Amino acid sequence: STIRCKVAKLALPTLVRCILLLRETSLDLEGIFRVSGSSDVVKSLCADIENPNVFDGVLNQHNITGAFKMYLREQPNAIIPSRFYTPLMDAFRLTEPTEKLSKFSEIIQQIPARRYQILRVLMSFLYEVSTHSDENLMTTLNLGIIFSQATLQSDGFMNPLLVKEEGSLVSYMIENVATLLDPPLLTTEDYHDLLKVDASMRRASSAGRD
């Protein structure tokens, strides 16, 4: 059965904080994002995921990866808005590799700035996870299928027949992150810079309301 929890709105600082922790602790974790943690613990962690200290003292890494996955998958809207679904699927079905990549990139660049930033952060992280596949046994296709629901908003009812193709599409994005997203692969310093920029923007916004 699917566990559900009420999740906070998807926010870049929360996403980045989780990724920084997972990069330190879980890149080599066998079955990362595939192996389930304790459903009650995962649900509890997910519900409090905005708390920067939520994972302090959590020993089972699968509980942390499970909460991260749930936080993304339980959002009311996927990262890529539904209006991009059909154009992306059409581009993905192109057979000529250069044309496919070019068309895909053209569409991705049109995604609204906030969602583009979140997509860039997530795809960069998933690519990094996939480079540890000898240890964690997770391919880009495994990761694409797991995170397709969080990444890609269909423009209608979910079609079970398209689940694998949607997963393959997200896998394609992960594999080609260096070409599709700019700048592509993020370092620890890049992640910390994102947190600083977000914090300064929030302060400016708050000052503007005073």
C-alpha positions in Angstrom: 0.0 0.0 0.0 1.1 3.5 -0.7 2.1 5.6 2.4 1.0 9.1 2.2 1.9 12.1 4.3 1.1 15.8 4.2 4.3 17.3 2.8 5.5 20.9 2.8 5.7 22.7 -0.5 8.8 21.8 -2.5 11.5 24.3 -1.5 15.0 24.6 -2.8 16.7 25.0 0.6 15.0 21.8 1.9 16.0 19.9 -1.2 19.6 21.1 -1.1 20.0 20.3 2.6 18.7 16.7 2.1 21.0 16.3 -0.9 24.1 17.5 1.0 23.4 14.9 3.7 22.7 12.1 1.2 25.9 12.9 -0.7 27.9 12.6 2.5 26.2 9.4 3.8 24.4 7.4 1.1 25.9 7.5 -2.4 27.2 4.0 -2.0 24.1 2.7 -0.2 23.0 -0.5 -1.9 19.4 -0.1 -3.2 19.3 3.7 -2.5 15.7 4.9 -3.1 14.7 1.3 -4.0 14.9 -0.4 -0.6 12.2 0.8 1.8 12.8 2.0 5.3 10.2 1.8 8.2 7.0 3.2 6.8 6.0 5.0 10.1 9.5 6.5 10.5 9.7 7.6 6.9 6.3 9.2 7.1 7.2 11.0 10.3 10.5 12.3 8.9 8.8 13.4 5.7 6.2 15.4 7.6 9.0 17.3 9.5 11.4 17.5 6.6 11.6 21.3 6.7 13.3 21.1 10.1 17.1 21.3 9.4 17.7 18.8 12.2 15.1 16.3 11.3 17.6 13.5 10.4 19.8 14.0 13.5 20.2 10.6 15.2 18.5 8.6 12.4 20.7 5.5 11.9 18.9 3.7 9.1 19.9 5.5 5.9 16.9 3.9 4.1 14.6 5.9 6.3 16.3 9.1 5.2 16.3 8.2 1.5 12.7 7.2 1.9 11.7 10.5 3.4 13.5 12.4 0.6 11.8 10.3 -2.0 8.4 10.7 -0.4 8.9 14.5 0.0 9.3 14.7 -3.8 6.7 12.2 -4.8 3.9 13.5 -2.6 4.0 17.0 -4.0 0.7 18.0 -5.6 2.5 19.0 -8.8 5.6 17.5 -10.4 8.7 19.6 -11.1 8.1 19.9 -14.9 4.6 21.4 -15.5 2.0 19.4 -17.5 2.2 21.7 -20.6 5.7 20.3 -21.3 4.7 16.7 -21.0 3.6 16.1 -24.7 6.4 18.1 -26.2 9.0 16.3 -24.1 7.5 12.9 -24.9 7.5 13.7 -28.6 11.1 14.8 -28.4 12.1 11.7 -26.5 10.6 9.5 -29.3 12.8 11.1 -32.0 15.2 8.6 -33.3 18.1 10.8 -34.6 20.3 11.3 -31.5 21.5 14.9 -32.2 18.0 16.1 -33.2 16.6 14.4 -30.1 19.0 16.1 -27.7 18.7 19.5 -29.4 14.9 19.4 -29.3 14.9 18.1 -25.7 17.2 20.9 -24.6 15.2 23.5 -26.3 12.1 22.5 -24.4 13.8 22.2 -21.0 15.1 25.7 -21.3 11.5 27.0 -21.4 10.7 25.6 -17.9 9.9 28.4 -15.4 13.1 29.6 -13.5 12.2 28.2 -10.0 11.3 24.8 -11.4 14.3 24.7 -13.7 16.5 25.4 -10.7 14.9 22.5 -8.7 15.2 20.2 -11.8 18.8 21.1 -12.2 19.6 20.3 -8.6 17.7 17.0 -8.6 19.1 15.7 -12.0 22.6 16.6 -11.0 22.3 14.7 -7.8 20.7 11.7 -9.5 23.5 11.6 -12.0 26.0 11.6 -9.2 24.1 8.7 -7.6 24.2 6.8 -10.9 28.0 7.2 -11.0 28.2 5.0 -7.9 26.1 2.2 -9.5 28.8 -0.4 -8.9 28.2 0.1 -5.2 24.6 1.1 -4.9 23.3 -1.1 -7.8 21.1 1.7 -9.1 21.2 2.5 -12.8 19.9 5.7 -14.4 16.8 3.7 -15.5 16.1 2.6 -11.9 16.4 6.2 -10.8 14.3 7.5 -13.7 11.4 5.2 -12.9 11.5 6.0 -9.2 11.6 9.7 -9.7 9.5 10.1 -12.9 6.3 10.8 -10.9 8.1 13.6 -9.1 9.7 15.0 -12.2 7.2 14.8 -15.0 3.6 16.0 -14.7 1.4 14.1 -17.2 -1.2 16.2 -19.1 -4.1 13.8 -18.2 -4.8 10.7 -16.1 -1.8 8.6 -15.3 -1.4 5.8 -17.9 0.2 2.7 -16.5 1.3 1.7 -20.0 3.5 4.9 -20.2 5.2 4.5 -16.8 8.3 2.7 -18.2 8.6 5.2 -21.0 8.3 8.1 -18.6 10.9 6.5 -16.5 13.1 6.1 -19.5 12.6 9.8 -20.4 13.8 10.9 -16.9 16.7 8.4 -17.2 17.6 10.1 -20.5 17.6 13.5 -18.7 19.9 12.1 -15.9 22.3 10.6 -18.4 22.4 13.9 -20.5 22.4 16.3 -17.6 25.7 17.9 -18.7 24.2 18.9 -22.0 20.6 19.7 -21.0 21.1 21.8 -17.8 23.4 24.7 -17.3 25.5 24.7 -15.3 25.2 20.9 -15.0 27.0 19.0 -12.3 27.0 20.6 -8.9 29.8 20.5 -6.4 29.4 20.8 -2.6 30.4 24.5 -2.9 27.7 25.0 -5.5 25.0 23.5 -3.2 26.1 25.8 -0.4 26.1 28.8 -2.7 22.5 28.0 -3.6 21.5 28.0 0.1 23.2 31.4 0.5 21.5 33.0 -2.5 18.1 31.6 -1.4 18.6 33.0 2.1 19.6 36.5 0.8 16.6 36.5 -1.5 14.3 35.6 1.3 15.8 38.4 3.5 15.3 40.9 0.7 11.8 39.8 0.1 11.1 40.0 3.9 12.6 43.5 4.0 10.5 44.6 1.1 7.3 43.7 3.0 8.3 45.6 6.1 
